[in-house]
C-alpha cells in the first residue's frame, strides 16, 4: 500500500499528467515544506515549477538533484538550468 512520500509523489505525477496544475501546486507546496524533500520528488517539482513559470524554483530544484539520479540525457538539461 502506498503511503506518505510515495503516495505524495504518485499524486503529483497524476496531477501533472492530467494538467491539473492547481492540484499539483498543493502537492508541490506540501513537498517543499518538508525539511529534506525526497530527491525522487525534485524532477516533478521542477516540472511543475517550469509549467507554472516559476523558473527560479525550477532552477533550484534541478540544482538539488543528486548526480546519481541524472541520466546521460538529463545531465545537459540540468547543467543548462543550473548555470548562473
Number of C-alpha atoms within 10 A of each C-alpha: 4 9 9 7 14 14 12 17 22 14 15 25 19 14 18 20 11 11 13 12 18 13 15 23 18 12 19 22 11 12 20 16 9 9 7 8 15 14 14 14 21 23 18 20 25 22 19 26 22 15 13 14 11 13 16 14 17 24 20 15 24 23 17 14 17 11 10 6 12 14 9 8 8 10 12 12 12 20 13 11 16 16 8 6
